[in-house]
Amino acid sequence: MQKTERYIHDRCYETAFKIYNPPVHNREPYSKGRNLRCSPFYLREKELGGYFMEIAGWERAHGYASNEETLLAKYANRVPERLNEWDNRHFWRVSNAEHLELSENVGMVNLSHFAIYDVSGRDAERLMEYVSSSKVAGDTPLGKGVYTNFLDAAGGVQADLTVLRLAEDRFRVIDGGDAGNRDATYLRRMTQDKEWSVFVEDRTDHYGCIGVWGPNARASLKKLADDPAGLDPENFPFAASRDFTLRGVPVKGFRISYVGEQGWELHFPLAYGLALWDMFHEIGITPIGIETYANSRRLEKSLRLQNADLLTEYNLVEAGLARPKVKAADFHGKAAYLEQRARAQQPAMLCTLTITDSTDKDGVTRYPIGNCPIVDPKSNDVLIDSLGRRSYTTSLAYGPSVGKNIALGYLPQDYCEEGRQLEIEYFNQKFPVQVEAAGMKGLYDPTNERMRS
């Protein structure tokens, strides 16, 4: 779809206006190339008053008007109103109320925008082990899901995704909607360069996904599961993938969480999507907009996002994603990565920051967004590491569970200490920030007990 002449024309035409007619809001949606890719329950979401944005041609609801009356009343004192128009533009307050409901009960998130690729063939195992920084093949058991990265030749972080081992010679890649085409092309080109026998098949339009998470996720799904005991922790450990049925509807459950709560990604053939949505709605699972998944809870958990926090300019150690050990098998970028790991210290580290005072000069509480310069308050200079890379916020969102504006950003090593006081610049005003963590450490449930429960 993204290769069609009409889509390319419309997007390029509109992009030119976004570039040459600023200012353009950081969350400014495209108006062209819309309503082209929709989940099987899109009409249900429209009926619920979904506030839609778009990624890779997919319509995604960031929140639901149907939740406003109940959830905004329930969480009114924990969900602030954004009085500044710019901060509030393309944002819906109900999203933060949905965030809190997910943590207290159970919710479902439409993830059908995921890019899905099946990699198979005689050399599939060889390819996937070579491109992945983590061990995904070898003695990795069938059914196991592995979070991994692709690196470039210089050790930079090129991709961030999950690989499921479906068979000895078959793997499923679950990727972000905006990065999927790029990463699938990379796999195909690597196959050609190595002259390996591998088939990379785009399955995105064959499968959908709903995330069901929250402290009541297991209890809720047990009401629908044909084998309820199969969802118990001893039968379905964290990071495992299993096929099971919900009232006869087949799903592939992947017990992982990007929202820091107990639950599953449920992958299903698209034809069953509407039935799943309706049965979830029937038993009281609340629809939750993608805002919680992609922004507010992600920042509370200090989770990284490819093409925002994860960039080829930085390595896995700097990004806080280095494993305790490097796998024995060779992989693309390994030589550079080993050199990076051997450094006495890294030039920079991805840190979690919180804004300690969000009040602007007019007395209005601000909720900054976008890429803000990170400044040393003593020198008033933007931080620059030993490689000449400047520090900016790479992600920025308000976290209602912790009640703070949270940012991620790469800081020079000398500034990577918890409690360090810095500033960010937003609309020519300085706001004080504090370093909460250097490396990957969530502010919400830092020990990950909730998601592993």
Disulfide bonds with the S-S distance in Angstrom:
none
